Amino acid sequence: MPGTVLLIAAAPVGRGRLVDAASVLPVLAAVAPGVLAGADTANVVELADPLEPQAVLTRLRAAAAAPGPLTVFVTGQLHLDRRQRLPHLALARTTPPTVRYTAFPWPWFREELRLRAPGTTTLVADLHADADAWELLRSAAPWGPGRAAPLDSHGSGRPAPLDCGPHTAVYGRVAPPPPHRRTPAPPSYMRAVATILRSGHRPPVEQLHQQALSRLADEPDFAACLPLASAPPLPADPHAAISAAVRAGRHADADALAARCEQAAVRAHGPGAEEVLHWTEVRADLAMFAGDAARSCRTWLTVATARLAAGQAPDAPAVETAVDRAHHQWGRVTDPAHARELGPALAELRGRVPGSRKGALDHVRRQLRQLQDQRR
């Protein structure tokens, strides 16, 4: 099933512009649509410096109604309207006195995305705030690295300023108002996201977010930025949701959900628990379904090593299964460099877990010698 991508880059014309939002669109447009969406194929809609809030709403509503995964990339700046003090995405005609009429209310994102199926919607944002919006965001949540971003209600019963609903994953950053307004700031976070995606691979969005932030660590205002990171409530039946994502070709979304289940199991049961290893095994199978034999092999090796470290016997069925599947996936790795990287670890494990098939260790050693000969 094809995905949908909505690219929104918006900022006021003239002196009120804090960020050169539209400059990131060519970089995002250079990414394959399927990679942007985390699907095999995707429809991409682009809004560059839109003039009217209703035009943005129409595009967002149409994107939200589309089946399959939806990813919304938003680059721009935040202002508050003077009456209700709600955050708005400034558009081309927005000025401080006209925010309520010329900007796009952020709560409209929540309203339009609220009925989408869990696990199908991601919003990635690179935002710059004016002074009033910045003060609102700072007061909405605890402050500091790793603290909660203004995406959660914290039990107040009211949506937080940048909340996008219970089923939408939101990642990104909000930058403070610049000390000087001589030139608009670059959309550095979104450019980092686009650069990572241009490799042709979309990692789970949590990893994509962290990788993008790591590329900004040396920027002067990085420490002052507010990171946004909010994954939805796990679905009631994560296995069914993962299976549905795989059937729809949304392999990155399936792995992201399994990774969240794995992390939740670590928090609930501790590292190395059987519940954790179950989700690690699921991720190994998901890598196989996605055609990533190297990642599948590496993950099965991790499972086997963890089981042995926990005291399980080398001939325990779960240990033998993990090593057998790692061996099988290693045989499907087409990149010689990856095969050479994984081969020694597999050979070490095969020495400890020979399995029921005779000659398995000899097979690994023989294949490794051939790979080394090819390198020469």
Residue pairs with C-beta under 8 A, 6 or more apart in sequence:
1 39
1 67
1 68
1 248
1 249
1 250
2 37
2 39
2 40
2 41
2 42
2 43
2 68
3 33
3 34
3 36
3 37
3 38
3 39
3 41
3 42
3 43
3 68
3 69
3 70
3 71
3 250
4 37
4 42
4 43
4 45
4 63
4 66
4 68
4 69
4 70
4 71
5 33
5 36
5 37
5 42
5 43
5 44
5 45
5 70
5 71
5 72
5 73
6 45
6 47
6 59
6 60
6 63
6 70
6 71
6 72
6 73
7 25
7 28
7 29
7 44
7 45
7 46
7 47
7 73
8 47
8 50
8 56
8 59
8 72
8 73
8 74
8 75
8 76
8 89
9 21
9 22
9 24
9 25
9 47
9 48
9 49
9 75
9 76
9 187
10 21
10 47
10 49
10 50
10 56
10 74
10 75
10 76
10 77
10 89
10 90
10 91
10 92
10 104
11 17
11 18
11 19
11 20
11 21
11 22
11 49
11 76
11 77
11 90
11 92
11 184
12 77
12 90
12 91
12 92
12 93
12 94
12 95
13 49
13 92
13 93
15 181
16 90
16 94
16 95
16 96
17 77
17 184
18 77
18 128
18 130
18 177
18 178
18 181
18 184
18 185
19 75
19 76
19 77
19 126
19 128
19 175
19 184
19 185
19 186
19 187
20 184
20 185
20 186
20 187
21 49
21 75
21 76
21 77
21 187
22 48
22 49
23 186
23 187
24 75
24 126
24 187
24 190
24 191
24 194
25 46
25 48
27 190
27 191
27 194
27 195
27 198
28 36
28 73
28 190
28 194
28 197
29 44
29 46
30 194
30 198
31 194
31 197
31 198
32 200
33 41
33 42
33 43
33 44
34 40
34 41
34 42
35 197
35 200
35 201
35 202
36 42
36 44
36 71
36 73
36 197
36 202
37 44
37 68
37 69
37 70
37 71
38 69
38 71
38 122
38 202
38 205
38 250
38 251
38 252
38 253
39 68
39 69
39 248
39 249
39 250
40 249
43 66
45 59
45 62
45 63
47 55
47 56
47 59
49 91
49 92
50 56
50 91
50 92
51 91
51 92
51 93
52 91
52 102
53 91
53 102
53 103
53 104
53 105
53 108
56 89
56 91
56 104
57 104
57 108
57 112
60 72
60 108
60 109
60 112
61 112
63 70
63 72
64 70
64 112
64 113
64 115
64 116
64 121
68 120
68 248
68 250
69 120
69 121
69 122
69 248
69 250
69 253
70 113
70 116
70 120
70 121
70 122
71 121
71 122
71 123
71 124
72 109
72 121
72 122
72 123
72 124
73 124
73 125
73 190
73 193
74 89
74 123
74 124
74 125
74 126
74 127
74 172
75 125
75 126
75 127
75 187
75 190
76 89
76 90
76 127
76 128
77 89
77 90
77 127
77 128
77 129
77 130
78 87
78 88
78 89
78 90
78 106
78 127
78 128
78 129
78 130
78 133
78 137
78 174
79 87
79 88
79 90
79 94
79 96
79 99
79 103
79 129
79 130
79 132
79 133
80 86
80 87
80 88
80 99
80 130
80 132
80 133
80 136
81 88
81 99
81 100
81 103
81 105
82 96
82 97
82 99
82 100
83 100
84 100
85 132
85 136
86 105
86 106
86 107
86 161
87 105
87 106
87 133
87 136
87 137
87 161
87 162
88 94
88 99
88 100
88 103
88 104
88 105
88 106
89 103
89 104
89 106
89 127
90 99
90 103
91 102
91 103
91 104
93 102
94 102
94 103
95 102
96 130
106 161
106 162
107 159
109 123
109 164
109 165
109 168
110 159
110 163
110 164
110 165
110 168
113 121
113 123
113 164
113 165
113 167
113 168
114 165
114 166
114 167
116 167
116 168
117 167
118 166
118 167
118 232
118 233
118 235
118 241
119 167
119 232
119 235
119 241
119 245
119 253
119 257
120 167
120 250
120 253
121 167
121 168
121 169
122 168
122 169
122 170
122 171
122 205
123 164
123 168
123 169
123 170
123 171
123 172
124 170
124 171
124 172
124 190
124 193
124 205
124 208
124 209
125 162
125 170
125 171
125 172
125 173
125 174
125 228
126 172
126 173
126 187
126 188
126 189
126 190
126 193
127 172
127 173
127 174
127 175
128 174
128 175
128 176
128 177
128 178
128 185
129 137
129 174
129 175
129 176
129 177
130 177
131 177
134 174
134 176
134 177
136 150
136 161
137 150
137 161
137 162
137 174
137 226
138 226
140 150
140 160
140 161
141 147
141 148
141 149
141 150
141 151
141 152
141 154
141 160
142 148
143 226
145 227
148 154
149 162
149 226
149 227
149 228
149 229
149 230
150 160
150 161
150 162
150 226
150 228
151 160
151 162
151 163
151 164
151 170
151 228
151 229
151 230
152 160
152 163
152 230
153 159
153 160
153 163
154 160
162 170
162 174
162 228
164 170
164 230
166 232
166 233
167 232
168 232
169 205
169 230
169 231
169 232
169 256
170 228
170 229
170 230
171 205
171 206
171 208
171 209
171 228
171 229
171 230
172 189
172 190
172 209
172 227
172 228
173 189
173 213
173 216
173 225
173 226
173 227
173 228
174 225
174 226
174 228
175 185
175 221
175 224
175 225
176 221
176 224
176 225
178 185
178 221
188 216
188 219
189 212
189 213
189 216
192 211
192 212
192 213
192 215
192 216
193 208
193 212
195 215
196 203
196 208
196 211
196 212
196 215
197 208
202 208
202 252
203 211
203 252
204 252
204 255
204 256
204 259
205 252
205 256
206 229
206 231
206 256
206 259
206 260
209 227
209 229
213 227
216 222
216 225
231 260
234 257
234 260
234 261
234 264
235 241
235 257
238 257
238 258
238 261
239 282
241 257
242 254
242 257
242 258
242 282
242 286
245 251
245 253
245 254
245 257
246 254
246 286
246 289
251 286
251 289
251 290
252 290
254 286
254 289
255 283
255 286
255 287
255 290
258 279
258 282
258 283
258 286
259 279
259 283
261 279
261 282
262 276
262 279
262 280
262 282
262 283
265 273
265 275
265 276
265 278
265 279
266 273
266 276
268 275
269 275
269 276
270 276
272 306
272 309
272 310
277 303
277 306
277 307
280 299
280 302
280 303
280 306
281 299
281 300
281 303
281 322
283 299
284 296
284 299
284 300
284 303
284 325
284 329
285 296
287 293
287 295
287 296
287 299
288 296
288 329
293 329
293 330
293 332
293 333
293 334
294 329
294 333
294 335
294 338
294 339
294 342
296 325
296 329
297 326
297 329
297 330
297 333
297 342
297 346
298 342
300 322
300 323
300 325
300 326
300 329
301 322
301 323
301 326
301 342
301 345
301 346
301 349
303 322
304 319
304 322
304 323
304 326
304 349
304 353
305 349
307 316
307 318
307 319
307 322
308 314
308 319
308 352
308 353
312 318
312 319
313 319
314 320
314 352
314 353
315 353
319 353
320 353
320 355
320 356
323 346
323 349
323 350
323 353
323 355
324 355
324 357
326 346
326 349
327 346
327 350
327 355
327 360
327 363
327 364
330 339
330 342
330 343
330 346
330 364
331 367
333 339
333 342
336 371
336 374
336 375
339 367
339 371
340 368
340 371
340 372
340 375
343 364
343 367
343 368
343 371
344 368
346 364
347 361
347 364
347 365
347 368
350 360
350 361
350 364
351 361
354 360
354 361
